[in-house]
Structure formats: C-alpha cells, structure tokens
Amino acid sequence: MHIRLYTKMNCPLCDKAKAILTELQADYRFTMEEIDIYQDDALLEQYQLMIPVVELDGEEIGYGMIEKEVVRKRLRQARNG
C-alpha cells in the first residue's frame, strides 16, 4: 500500500495529518510520500483549498480535517482486499 500526502508549508492540518499517518504505520504496512503542492502548478490548482489530501493507492480518501478512524478503515479494507 502507498499513501501520498499532499501538503504545503506552514500548514497545521498537514502536520496533524502526517502525525496520524505516522501513527497508523505502526499497525499497517504502507509507504508514505509527502508532496508539496507548491512544487507543481497543476497540484496547486487542484488541491489549493483542500490541503491536506490523503491518497491511498491512487484513490483520494480524505482531505482537510483528516480523521484517523476513516483512514484506518480504508487501510484495513485495502489490506483485506
């Protein structure tokens, strides 16, 4: 499983989302890639008002206020196929 976390600098919600994902890595095996939307104009246009955005294996599973239990449920579903 692979998670992409779309973030930006000085974003408390992004920091919280990263902390949640880091905690969940203890229970679920996944790689995490953090992407700064300000490094790509297309990403900036797409996600500017939604940050942070969590994407699991190419599917957007949450944005803004990231809920740990929502992400946990999606990771469990992905793991169990």
HTML snippet that shows the backbone in 3Dmol.js (N, CA, C, O; Angstrom):
<script src="https://3Dmol.org/build/3Dmol-min.js"></script>
<div id="view" style="width:600px;height:400px;position:relative"></div>
<script>
const pdb = `
ATOM      1  N   MET A   1       0.839  -1.173   0.000  1.00  0.00           N
ATOM      2  CA  MET A   1       0.000   0.000   0.000  1.00  0.00           C
ATOM      3  C   MET A   1       0.885   1.238   0.000  1.00  0.00           C
ATOM      4  O   MET A   1       1.959   1.256   0.601  1.00  0.00           O
ATOM      5  N   HIS A   2       0.411   2.269  -0.686  1.00  0.00           N
ATOM      6  CA  HIS A   2       1.182   3.506  -0.794  1.00  0.00           C
ATOM      7  C   HIS A   2       0.266   4.697  -0.551  1.00  0.00           C
ATOM      8  O   HIS A   2      -0.799   4.810  -1.158  1.00  0.00           O
ATOM      9  N   ILE A   3       0.693   5.580   0.340  1.00  0.00           N
ATOM     10  CA  ILE A   3      -0.071   6.791   0.627  1.00  0.00           C
ATOM     11  C   ILE A   3       0.709   7.995   0.151  1.00  0.00           C
ATOM     12  O   ILE A   3       1.907   8.130   0.399  1.00  0.00           O
ATOM     13  N   ARG A   4      -0.007   8.868  -0.541  1.00  0.00           N
ATOM     14  CA  ARG A   4       0.537  10.179  -0.904  1.00  0.00           C
ATOM     15  C   ARG A   4      -0.168  11.199  -0.028  1.00  0.00           C
ATOM     16  O   ARG A   4      -1.395  11.212   0.065  1.00  0.00           O
ATOM     17  N   LEU A   5       0.608  12.044   0.605  1.00  0.00           N
ATOM     18  CA  LEU A   5       0.076  13.118   1.430  1.00  0.00           C
ATOM     19  C   LEU A   5       0.436  14.439   0.758  1.00  0.00           C
ATOM     20  O   LEU A   5       1.599  14.841   0.724  1.00  0.00           O
ATOM     21  N   TYR A   6      -0.582  15.101   0.229  1.00  0.00           N
ATOM     22  CA  TYR A   6      -0.376  16.392  -0.420  1.00  0.00           C
ATOM     23  C   TYR A   6      -0.442  17.472   0.651  1.00  0.00           C
ATOM     24  O   TYR A   6      -1.433  17.578   1.374  1.00  0.00           O
ATOM     25  N   THR A   7       0.620  18.277   0.753  1.00  0.00           N
ATOM     26  CA  THR A   7       0.755  19.251   1.824  1.00  0.00           C
ATOM     27  C   THR A   7       1.251  20.587   1.286  1.00  0.00           C
ATOM     28  O   THR A   7       1.476  20.757   0.088  1.00  0.00           O
ATOM     29  N   LYS A   8       1.415  21.531   2.216  1.00  0.00           N
ATOM     30  CA  LYS A   8       2.094  22.798   1.912  1.00  0.00           C
ATOM     31  C   LYS A   8       2.808  23.238   3.177  1.00  0.00           C
ATOM     32  O   LYS A   8       2.536  22.716   4.258  1.00  0.00           O
ATOM     33  N   MET A   9       3.702  24.178   3.053  1.00  0.00           N
ATOM     34  CA  MET A   9       4.464  24.687   4.190  1.00  0.00           C
ATOM     35  C   MET A   9       3.551  25.431   5.161  1.00  0.00           C
ATOM     36  O   MET A   9       2.529  25.988   4.758  1.00  0.00           O
ATOM     37  N   ASN A  10       3.926  25.437   6.443  1.00  0.00           N
ATOM     38  CA  ASN A  10       3.199  26.177   7.474  1.00  0.00           C
ATOM     39  C   ASN A  10       1.719  25.833   7.495  1.00  0.00           C
ATOM     40  O   ASN A  10       0.866  26.720   7.474  1.00  0.00           O
ATOM     41  N   CYS A  11       1.419  24.546   7.536  1.00  0.00           N
ATOM     42  CA  CYS A  11       0.044  24.052   7.486  1.00  0.00           C
ATOM     43  C   CYS A  11      -0.192  23.137   8.689  1.00  0.00           C
ATOM     44  O   CYS A  11       0.185  21.966   8.653  1.00  0.00           O
ATOM     45  N   PRO A  12      -0.809  23.655   9.752  1.00  0.00           N
ATOM     46  CA  PRO A  12      -1.046  22.826  10.939  1.00  0.00           C
ATOM     47  C   PRO A  12      -1.882  21.574  10.649  1.00  0.00           C
ATOM     48  O   PRO A  12      -1.637  20.524  11.242  1.00  0.00           O
ATOM     49  N   LEU A  13      -2.857  21.672   9.754  1.00  0.00           N
ATOM     50  CA  LEU A  13      -3.653  20.495   9.398  1.00  0.00           C
ATOM     51  C   LEU A  13      -2.789  19.442   8.714  1.00  0.00           C
ATOM     52  O   LEU A  13      -2.994  18.244   8.908  1.00  0.00           O
ATOM     53  N   CYS A  14      -1.832  19.886   7.919  1.00  0.00           N
ATOM     54  CA  CYS A  14      -0.920  18.965   7.243  1.00  0.00           C
ATOM     55  C   CYS A  14      -0.048  18.243   8.270  1.00  0.00           C
ATOM     56  O   CYS A  14       0.179  17.037   8.170  1.00  0.00           O
ATOM     57  N   ASP A  15       0.433  18.992   9.249  1.00  0.00           N
ATOM     58  CA  ASP A  15       1.262  18.388  10.298  1.00  0.00           C
ATOM     59  C   ASP A  15       0.462  17.342  11.075  1.00  0.00           C
ATOM     60  O   ASP A  15       0.979  16.275  11.404  1.00  0.00           O
ATOM     61  N   LYS A  16      -0.793  17.653  11.364  1.00  0.00           N
ATOM     62  CA  LYS A  16      -1.645  16.718  12.090  1.00  0.00           C
ATOM     63  C   LYS A  16      -1.892  15.458  11.249  1.00  0.00           C
ATOM     64  O   LYS A  16      -1.840  14.341  11.764  1.00  0.00           O
ATOM     65  N   ALA A  17      -2.157  15.646   9.962  1.00  0.00           N
ATOM     66  CA  ALA A  17      -2.393  14.506   9.073  1.00  0.00           C
ATOM     67  C   ALA A  17      -1.157  13.613   9.009  1.00  0.00           C
ATOM     68  O   ALA A  17      -1.275  12.388   9.051  1.00  0.00           O
ATOM     69  N   LYS A  18       0.017  14.214   8.910  1.00  0.00           N
ATOM     70  CA  LYS A  18       1.260  13.442   8.859  1.00  0.00           C
ATOM     71  C   LYS A  18       1.458  12.653  10.153  1.00  0.00           C
ATOM     72  O   LYS A  18       1.897  11.503  10.119  1.00  0.00           O
ATOM     73  N   ALA A  19       1.136  13.268  11.293  1.00  0.00           N
ATOM     74  CA  ALA A  19       1.257  12.581  12.583  1.00  0.00           C
ATOM     75  C   ALA A  19       0.311  11.385  12.648  1.00  0.00           C
ATOM     76  O   ALA A  19       0.687  10.319  13.134  1.00  0.00           O
ATOM     77  N   ILE A  20      -0.903  11.559  12.162  1.00  0.00           N
ATOM     78  CA  ILE A  20      -1.883  10.467  12.140  1.00  0.00           C
ATOM     79  C   ILE A  20      -1.367   9.315  11.274  1.00  0.00           C
ATOM     80  O   ILE A  20      -1.423   8.154  11.679  1.00  0.00           O
ATOM     81  N   LEU A  21      -0.870   9.638  10.097  1.00  0.00           N
ATOM     82  CA  LEU A  21      -0.370   8.598   9.191  1.00  0.00           C
ATOM     83  C   LEU A  21       0.842   7.890   9.789  1.00  0.00           C
ATOM     84  O   LEU A  21       0.984   6.674   9.656  1.00  0.00           O
ATOM     85  N   THR A  22       1.700   8.639  10.434  1.00  0.00           N
ATOM     86  CA  THR A  22       2.878   8.043  11.065  1.00  0.00           C
ATOM     87  C   THR A  22       2.451   7.065  12.158  1.00  0.00           C
ATOM     88  O   THR A  22       3.023   5.982  12.278  1.00  0.00           O
ATOM     89  N   GLU A  23       1.449   7.442  12.953  1.00  0.00           N
ATOM     90  CA  GLU A  23       0.917   6.537  13.977  1.00  0.00           C
ATOM     91  C   GLU A  23       0.354   5.261  13.348  1.00  0.00           C
ATOM     92  O   GLU A  23       0.590   4.158  13.841  1.00  0.00           O
ATOM     93  N   LEU A  24      -0.383   5.425  12.266  1.00  0.00           N
ATOM     94  CA  LEU A  24      -1.018   4.267  11.621  1.00  0.00           C
ATOM     95  C   LEU A  24      -0.002   3.324  10.981  1.00  0.00           C
ATOM     96  O   LEU A  24      -0.297   2.147  10.774  1.00  0.00           O
ATOM     97  N   GLN A  25       1.185   3.827  10.667  1.00  0.00           N
ATOM     98  CA  GLN A  25       2.218   2.971  10.093  1.00  0.00           C
ATOM     99  C   GLN A  25       2.658   1.885  11.070  1.00  0.00           C
ATOM    100  O   GLN A  25       3.225   0.873  10.656  1.00  0.00           O
ATOM    101  N   ALA A  26       2.404   2.084  12.352  1.00  0.00           N
ATOM    102  CA  ALA A  26       2.744   1.059  13.343  1.00  0.00           C
ATOM    103  C   ALA A  26       1.845  -0.166  13.201  1.00  0.00           C
ATOM    104  O   ALA A  26       2.254  -1.277  13.537  1.00  0.00           O
ATOM    105  N   ASP A  27       0.625   0.029  12.707  1.00  0.00           N
ATOM    106  CA  ASP A  27      -0.340  -1.064  12.587  1.00  0.00           C
ATOM    107  C   ASP A  27      -0.527  -1.565  11.152  1.00  0.00           C
ATOM    108  O   ASP A  27      -0.934  -2.707  10.936  1.00  0.00           O
ATOM    109  N   TYR A  28      -0.232  -0.718  10.190  1.00  0.00           N
ATOM    110  CA  TYR A  28      -0.453  -1.068   8.776  1.00  0.00           C
ATOM    111  C   TYR A  28       0.822  -0.796   8.009  1.00  0.00           C
ATOM    112  O   TYR A  28       1.472   0.234   8.192  1.00  0.00           O
ATOM    113  N   ARG A  29       1.168  -1.731   7.152  1.00  0.00           N
ATOM    114  CA  ARG A  29       2.381  -1.566   6.348  1.00  0.00           C
ATOM    115  C   ARG A  29       2.048  -0.777   5.090  1.00  0.00           C
ATOM    116  O   ARG A  29       1.350  -1.260   4.199  1.00  0.00           O
ATOM    117  N   PHE A  30       2.565   0.452   5.037  1.00  0.00           N
ATOM    118  CA  PHE A  30       2.405   1.253   3.830  1.00  0.00           C
ATOM    119  C   PHE A  30       3.571   2.225   3.722  1.00  0.00           C
ATOM    120  O   PHE A  30       4.180   2.612   4.719  1.00  0.00           O
ATOM    121  N   THR A  31       3.859   2.601   2.502  1.00  0.00           N
ATOM    122  CA  THR A  31       4.863   3.629   2.273  1.00  0.00           C
ATOM    123  C   THR A  31       4.139   4.972   2.222  1.00  0.00           C
ATOM    124  O   THR A  31       2.971   5.045   1.841  1.00  0.00           O
ATOM    125  N   MET A  32       4.834   6.011   2.605  1.00  0.00           N
ATOM    126  CA  MET A  32       4.223   7.332   2.608  1.00  0.00           C
ATOM    127  C   MET A  32       5.115   8.303   1.858  1.00  0.00           C
ATOM    128  O   MET A  32       6.326   8.358   2.073  1.00  0.00           O
ATOM    129  N   GLU A  33       4.495   9.060   0.982  1.00  0.00           N
ATOM    130  CA  GLU A  33       5.189  10.057   0.182  1.00  0.00           C
ATOM    131  C   GLU A  33       4.524  11.406   0.451  1.00  0.00           C
ATOM    132  O   GLU A  33       3.317  11.560   0.267  1.00  0.00           O
ATOM    133  N   GLU A  34       5.308  12.363   0.881  1.00  0.00           N
ATOM    134  CA  GLU A  34       4.772  13.706   1.145  1.00  0.00           C
ATOM    135  C   GLU A  34       5.085  14.595  -0.052  1.00  0.00           C
ATOM    136  O   GLU A  34       6.236  14.686  -0.480  1.00  0.00           O
ATOM    137  N   ILE A  35       4.064  15.247  -0.586  1.00  0.00           N
ATOM    138  CA  ILE A  35       4.227  16.064  -1.786  1.00  0.00           C
ATOM    139  C   ILE A  35       3.770  17.487  -1.493  1.00  0.00           C
ATOM    140  O   ILE A  35       2.629  17.714  -1.093  1.00  0.00           O
ATOM    141  N   ASP A  36       4.675  18.443  -1.697  1.00  0.00           N
ATOM    142  CA  ASP A  36       4.362  19.860  -1.509  1.00  0.00           C
ATOM    143  C   ASP A  36       3.680  20.378  -2.770  1.00  0.00           C
ATOM    144  O   ASP A  36       4.282  20.389  -3.844  1.00  0.00           O
ATOM    145  N   ILE A  37       2.430  20.806  -2.642  1.00  0.00           N
ATOM    146  CA  ILE A  37       1.679  21.233  -3.833  1.00  0.00           C
ATOM    147  C   ILE A  37       2.265  22.486  -4.469  1.00  0.00           C
ATOM    148  O   ILE A  37       1.996  22.770  -5.636  1.00  0.00           O
ATOM    149  N   TYR A  38       3.068  23.242  -3.714  1.00  0.00           N
ATOM    150  CA  TYR A  38       3.664  24.457  -4.273  1.00  0.00           C
ATOM    151  C   TYR A  38       4.833  24.151  -5.210  1.00  0.00           C
ATOM    152  O   TYR A  38       5.401  25.063  -5.812  1.00  0.00           O
ATOM    153  N   GLN A  39       5.191  22.884  -5.334  1.00  0.00           N
ATOM    154  CA  GLN A  39       6.252  22.490  -6.260  1.00  0.00           C
ATOM    155  C   GLN A  39       5.709  22.127  -7.632  1.00  0.00           C
ATOM    156  O   GLN A  39       6.484  21.838  -8.544  1.00  0.00           O
ATOM    157  N   ASP A  40       4.378  22.137  -7.796  1.00  0.00           N
ATOM    158  CA  ASP A  40       3.757  21.721  -9.053  1.00  0.00           C
ATOM    159  C   ASP A  40       2.492  22.556  -9.264  1.00  0.00           C
ATOM    160  O   ASP A  40       1.540  22.454  -8.491  1.00  0.00           O
ATOM    161  N   ASP A  41       2.488  23.379 -10.310  1.00  0.00           N
ATOM    162  CA  ASP A  41       1.362  24.278 -10.558  1.00  0.00           C
ATOM    163  C   ASP A  41       0.037  23.536 -10.707  1.00  0.00           C
ATOM    164  O   ASP A  41      -0.998  24.023 -10.254  1.00  0.00           O
ATOM    165  N   ALA A  42       0.060  22.361 -11.340  1.00  0.00           N
ATOM    166  CA  ALA A  42      -1.179  21.595 -11.534  1.00  0.00           C
ATOM    167  C   ALA A  42      -1.729  21.114 -10.192  1.00  0.00           C
ATOM    168  O   ALA A  42      -2.936  21.162  -9.954  1.00  0.00           O
ATOM    169  N   LEU A  43      -0.834  20.652  -9.321  1.00  0.00           N
ATOM    170  CA  LEU A  43      -1.265  20.214  -7.994  1.00  0.00           C
ATOM    171  C   LEU A  43      -1.771  21.392  -7.172  1.00  0.00           C
ATOM    172  O   LEU A  43      -2.756  21.265  -6.444  1.00  0.00           O
ATOM    173  N   LEU A  44      -1.111  22.521  -7.284  1.00  0.00           N
ATOM    174  CA  LEU A  44      -1.535  23.714  -6.564  1.00  0.00           C
ATOM    175  C   LEU A  44      -2.949  24.102  -6.976  1.00  0.00           C
ATOM    176  O   LEU A  44      -3.790  24.400  -6.128  1.00  0.00           O
ATOM    177  N   GLU A  45      -3.205  24.095  -8.267  1.00  0.00           N
ATOM    178  CA  GLU A  45      -4.535  24.442  -8.769  1.00  0.00           C
ATOM    179  C   GLU A  45      -5.581  23.422  -8.312  1.00  0.00           C
ATOM    180  O   GLU A  45      -6.699  23.790  -7.955  1.00  0.00           O
ATOM    181  N   GLN A  46      -5.211  22.142  -8.327  1.00  0.00           N
ATOM    182  CA  GLN A  46      -6.149  21.078  -7.989  1.00  0.00           C
ATOM    183  C   GLN A  46      -6.485  21.032  -6.497  1.00  0.00           C
ATOM    184  O   GLN A  46      -7.643  20.836  -6.128  1.00  0.00           O
ATOM    185  N   TYR A  47      -5.476  21.212  -5.638  1.00  0.00           N
ATOM    186  CA  TYR A  47      -5.657  20.956  -4.209  1.00  0.00           C
ATOM    187  C   TYR A  47      -5.567  22.181  -3.300  1.00  0.00           C
ATOM    188  O   TYR A  47      -5.647  22.035  -2.080  1.00  0.00           O
ATOM    189  N   GLN A  48      -5.408  23.362  -3.847  1.00  0.00           N
ATOM    190  CA  GLN A  48      -5.127  24.553  -3.051  1.00  0.00           C
ATOM    191  C   GLN A  48      -6.053  24.717  -1.845  1.00  0.00           C
ATOM    192  O   GLN A  48      -5.574  25.019  -0.752  1.00  0.00           O
ATOM    193  N   LEU A  49      -7.341  24.531  -2.008  1.00  0.00           N
ATOM    194  CA  LEU A  49      -8.291  24.750  -0.919  1.00  0.00           C
ATOM    195  C   LEU A  49      -8.619  23.486  -0.137  1.00  0.00           C
ATOM    196  O   LEU A  49      -9.395  23.534   0.817  1.00  0.00           O
ATOM    197  N   MET A  50      -8.033  22.349  -0.533  1.00  0.00           N
ATOM    198  CA  MET A  50      -8.372  21.070   0.085  1.00  0.00           C
ATOM    199  C   MET A  50      -7.308  20.554   1.054  1.00  0.00           C
ATOM    200  O   MET A  50      -7.568  19.606   1.795  1.00  0.00           O
ATOM    201  N   ILE A  51      -6.154  21.139   1.063  1.00  0.00           N
ATOM    202  CA  ILE A  51      -4.981  20.636   1.780  1.00  0.00           C
ATOM    203  C   ILE A  51      -5.275  20.416   3.252  1.00  0.00           C
ATOM    204  O   ILE A  51      -5.976  21.229   3.853  1.00  0.00           O
ATOM    205  N   PRO A  52      -4.777  19.370   3.848  1.00  0.00           N
ATOM    206  CA  PRO A  52      -4.035  18.265   3.244  1.00  0.00           C
ATOM    207  C   PRO A  52      -4.966  17.277   2.548  1.00  0.00           C
ATOM    208  O   PRO A  52      -6.157  17.199   2.850  1.00  0.00           O
ATOM    209  N   VAL A  53      -4.400  16.533   1.618  1.00  0.00           N
ATOM    210  CA  VAL A  53      -5.141  15.486   0.920  1.00  0.00           C
ATOM    211  C   VAL A  53      -4.387  14.178   1.108  1.00  0.00           C
ATOM    212  O   VAL A  53      -3.170  14.117   0.934  1.00  0.00           O
ATOM    213  N   VAL A  54      -5.133  13.125   1.470  1.00  0.00           N
ATOM    214  CA  VAL A  54      -4.550  11.795   1.641  1.00  0.00           C
ATOM    215  C   VAL A  54      -5.068  10.918   0.518  1.00  0.00           C
ATOM    216  O   VAL A  54      -6.274  10.812   0.294  1.00  0.00           O
ATOM    217  N   GLU A  55      -4.134  10.290  -0.186  1.00  0.00           N
ATOM    218  CA  GLU A  55      -4.463   9.426  -1.317  1.00  0.00           C
ATOM    219  C   GLU A  55      -3.880   8.043  -1.045  1.00  0.00           C
ATOM    220  O   GLU A  55      -2.685   7.914  -0.776  1.00  0.00           O
ATOM    221  N   LEU A  56      -4.708   7.023  -1.114  1.00  0.00           N
ATOM    222  CA  LEU A  56      -4.278   5.640  -0.884  1.00  0.00           C
ATOM    223  C   LEU A  56      -4.314   4.886  -2.194  1.00  0.00           C
ATOM    224  O   LEU A  56      -5.377   4.722  -2.794  1.00  0.00           O
ATOM    225  N   ASP A  57      -3.160   4.428  -2.639  1.00  0.00           N
ATOM    226  CA  ASP A  57      -3.052   3.686  -3.897  1.00  0.00           C
ATOM    227  C   ASP A  57      -3.810   4.370  -5.037  1.00  0.00           C
ATOM    228  O   ASP A  57      -4.519   3.721  -5.806  1.00  0.00           O
ATOM    229  N   GLY A  58      -3.644   5.704  -5.131  1.00  0.00           N
ATOM    230  CA  GLY A  58      -4.230   6.461  -6.230  1.00  0.00           C
ATOM    231  C   GLY A  58      -5.650   6.942  -5.995  1.00  0.00           C
ATOM    232  O   GLY A  58      -6.202   7.652  -6.835  1.00  0.00           O
ATOM    233  N   GLU A  59      -6.259   6.571  -4.864  1.00  0.00           N
ATOM    234  CA  GLU A  59      -7.636   6.981  -4.579  1.00  0.00           C
ATOM    235  C   GLU A  59      -7.650   7.970  -3.408  1.00  0.00           C
ATOM    236  O   GLU A  59      -7.109   7.693  -2.338  1.00  0.00           O
ATOM    237  N   GLU A  60      -8.275   9.120  -3.633  1.00  0.00           N
ATOM    238  CA  GLU A  60      -8.375  10.130  -2.586  1.00  0.00           C
ATOM    239  C   GLU A  60      -9.290   9.613  -1.479  1.00  0.00           C
ATOM    240  O   GLU A  60     -10.444   9.264  -1.730  1.00  0.00           O
ATOM    241  N   ILE A  61      -8.766   9.565  -0.249  1.00  0.00           N
ATOM    242  CA  ILE A  61      -9.580   9.027   0.852  1.00  0.00           C
ATOM    243  C   ILE A  61      -9.875  10.061   1.930  1.00  0.00           C
ATOM    244  O   ILE A  61     -10.610   9.768   2.873  1.00  0.00           O
ATOM    245  N   GLY A  62      -9.322  11.255   1.813  1.00  0.00           N
ATOM    246  CA  GLY A  62      -9.624  12.283   2.786  1.00  0.00           C
ATOM    247  C   GLY A  62      -8.908  13.577   2.472  1.00  0.00           C
ATOM    248  O   GLY A  62      -7.863  13.591   1.821  1.00  0.00           O
ATOM    249  N   TYR A  63      -9.501  14.680   2.954  1.00  0.00           N
ATOM    250  CA  TYR A  63      -8.853  15.979   2.805  1.00  0.00           C
ATOM    251  C   TYR A  63      -9.332  16.912   3.905  1.00  0.00           C
ATOM    252  O   TYR A  63     -10.363  16.682   4.536  1.00  0.00           O
ATOM    253  N   GLY A  64      -8.558  17.973   4.118  1.00  0.00           N
ATOM    254  CA  GLY A  64      -8.898  18.926   5.180  1.00  0.00           C
ATOM    255  C   GLY A  64      -8.625  18.317   6.550  1.00  0.00           C
ATOM    256  O   GLY A  64      -7.492  17.948   6.859  1.00  0.00           O
ATOM    257  N   MET A  65      -9.653  18.215   7.355  1.00  0.00           N
ATOM    258  CA  MET A  65      -9.526  17.599   8.684  1.00  0.00           C
ATOM    259  C   MET A  65      -9.468  16.081   8.500  1.00  0.00           C
ATOM    260  O   MET A  65     -10.496  15.440   8.283  1.00  0.00           O
ATOM    261  N   ILE A  66      -8.288  15.520   8.585  1.00  0.00           N
ATOM    262  CA  ILE A  66      -8.109  14.083   8.386  1.00  0.00           C
ATOM    263  C   ILE A  66      -8.505  13.347   9.660  1.00  0.00           C
ATOM    264  O   ILE A  66      -7.984  13.623  10.740  1.00  0.00           O
ATOM    265  N   GLU A  67      -9.437  12.407   9.515  1.00  0.00           N
ATOM    266  CA  GLU A  67      -9.920  11.622  10.649  1.00  0.00           C
ATOM    267  C   GLU A  67      -9.174  10.294  10.704  1.00  0.00           C
ATOM    268  O   GLU A  67      -9.193   9.522   9.746  1.00  0.00           O
ATOM    269  N   LYS A  68      -8.525  10.039  11.819  1.00  0.00           N
ATOM    270  CA  LYS A  68      -7.718   8.834  11.972  1.00  0.00           C
ATOM    271  C   LYS A  68      -8.533   7.558  11.708  1.00  0.00           C
ATOM    272  O   LYS A  68      -8.054   6.647  11.034  1.00  0.00           O
ATOM    273  N   GLU A  69      -9.750   7.495  12.232  1.00  0.00           N
ATOM    274  CA  GLU A  69     -10.548   6.273  12.080  1.00  0.00           C
ATOM    275  C   GLU A  69     -10.998   6.045  10.639  1.00  0.00           C
ATOM    276  O   GLU A  69     -11.136   4.899  10.210  1.00  0.00           O
ATOM    277  N   VAL A  70     -11.224   7.106   9.900  1.00  0.00           N
ATOM    278  CA  VAL A  70     -11.587   6.971   8.484  1.00  0.00           C
ATOM    279  C   VAL A  70     -10.412   6.378   7.708  1.00  0.00           C
ATOM    280  O   VAL A  70     -10.587   5.466   6.900  1.00  0.00           O
ATOM    281  N   VAL A  71      -9.213   6.906   7.963  1.00  0.00           N
ATOM    282  CA  VAL A  71      -8.020   6.392   7.285  1.00  0.00           C
ATOM    283  C   VAL A  71      -7.765   4.946   7.705  1.00  0.00           C
ATOM    284  O   VAL A  71      -7.441   4.105   6.867  1.00  0.00           O
ATOM    285  N   ARG A  72      -7.910   4.654   8.996  1.00  0.00           N
ATOM    286  CA  ARG A  72      -7.707   3.287   9.492  1.00  0.00           C
ATOM    287  C   ARG A  72      -8.651   2.299   8.787  1.00  0.00           C
ATOM    288  O   ARG A  72      -8.239   1.214   8.380  1.00  0.00           O
ATOM    289  N   LYS A  73      -9.903   2.691   8.655  1.00  0.00           N
ATOM    290  CA  LYS A  73     -10.893   1.831   7.994  1.00  0.00           C
ATOM    291  C   LYS A  73     -10.497   1.561   6.543  1.00  0.00           C
ATOM    292  O   LYS A  73     -10.589   0.425   6.077  1.00  0.00           O
ATOM    293  N   ARG A  74     -10.061   2.590   5.833  1.00  0.00           N
ATOM    294  CA  ARG A  74      -9.664   2.420   4.429  1.00  0.00           C
ATOM    295  C   ARG A  74      -8.408   1.562   4.309  1.00  0.00           C
ATOM    296  O   ARG A  74      -8.299   0.756   3.385  1.00  0.00           O
ATOM    297  N   LEU A  75      -7.469   1.721   5.222  1.00  0.00           N
ATOM    298  CA  LEU A  75      -6.268   0.881   5.217  1.00  0.00           C
ATOM    299  C   LEU A  75      -6.634  -0.579   5.473  1.00  0.00           C
ATOM    300  O   LEU A  75      -6.093  -1.483   4.836  1.00  0.00           O
ATOM    301  N   ARG A  76      -7.552  -0.801   6.403  1.00  0.00           N
ATOM    302  CA  ARG A  76      -7.990  -2.173   6.713  1.00  0.00           C
ATOM    303  C   ARG A  76      -8.656  -2.797   5.490  1.00  0.00           C
ATOM    304  O   ARG A  76      -8.401  -3.956   5.164  1.00  0.00           O
ATOM    305  N   GLN A  77      -9.509  -2.026   4.813  1.00  0.00           N
ATOM    306  CA  GLN A  77     -10.185  -2.527   3.614  1.00  0.00           C
ATOM    307  C   GLN A  77      -9.172  -2.858   2.520  1.00  0.00           C
ATOM    308  O   GLN A  77      -9.282  -3.890   1.858  1.00  0.00           O
ATOM    309  N   ALA A  78      -8.198  -1.990   2.334  1.00  0.00           N
ATOM    310  CA  ALA A  78      -7.188  -2.218   1.303  1.00  0.00           C
ATOM    311  C   ALA A  78      -6.348  -3.449   1.624  1.00  0.00           C
ATOM    312  O   ALA A  78      -6.016  -4.231   0.734  1.00  0.00           O
ATOM    313  N   ARG A  79      -6.006  -3.616   2.898  1.00  0.00           N
ATOM    314  CA  ARG A  79      -5.187  -4.754   3.313  1.00  0.00           C
ATOM    315  C   ARG A  79      -5.932  -6.079   3.121  1.00  0.00           C
ATOM    316  O   ARG A  79      -5.342  -7.088   2.734  1.00  0.00           O
ATOM    317  N   ASN A  80      -7.231  -6.056   3.396  1.00  0.00           N
ATOM    318  CA  ASN A  80      -8.016  -7.284   3.291  1.00  0.00           C
ATOM    319  C   ASN A  80      -8.526  -7.562   1.887  1.00  0.00           C
ATOM    320  O   ASN A  80      -9.173  -8.580   1.641  1.00  0.00           O
ATOM    321  N   GLY A  81      -8.233  -6.654   0.970  1.00  0.00           N
ATOM    322  CA  GLY A  81      -8.586  -6.866  -0.425  1.00  0.00           C
ATOM    323  C   GLY A  81     -10.031  -6.664  -0.685  1.00  0.00           C
ATOM    324  O   GLY A  81     -10.480  -6.808  -1.822  1.00  0.00           O
TER     325      GLY A  81
END
`;
const viewer = $3Dmol.createViewer("view");
viewer.addModel(pdb, "pdb");
viewer.setStyle({}, {cartoon: {color: "spectrum"}});
viewer.zoomTo();
viewer.render();
</script>
